[in-house]
Amino acid sequence: MGVALCDNTSHHGEPPQFTIHETVAEGDFVITRGDMTMQQKEDGPKIPYTFCDIYRFVGDKVAELTAFVIRTDKAGDRAANDSSQMASAWQG
């Protein structure tokens, strides 16, 4: 499902490449978790991300989509460390 909602208008490189690891459906919700790579520039490197999409359906139509995307390469380590530090501080 994450693939169907993504188009080639938000970046200038190749279309994103998705690997879906898990899809769970219960009631009106479908949750998809996986990895993807995407180029920011046509001649740039492919950057890895992990994602989680949460869909809420009404009938056979998507009524709501909540998506989380996290960069997972070395350049994204600072953001991951910041999140880890926030989680540690929150837990006390």
Buried (B, 14 or more C-beta within 10 A) or exposed (E): BBEEEBEEEEBEBEEBEBEBEEBEEEEEEBBBBBBBBBBEEEEEEBBBBBBBBBBEBEEEEEEEEEEEEEBBEEEBEEEBEEEEEEEEEEEE
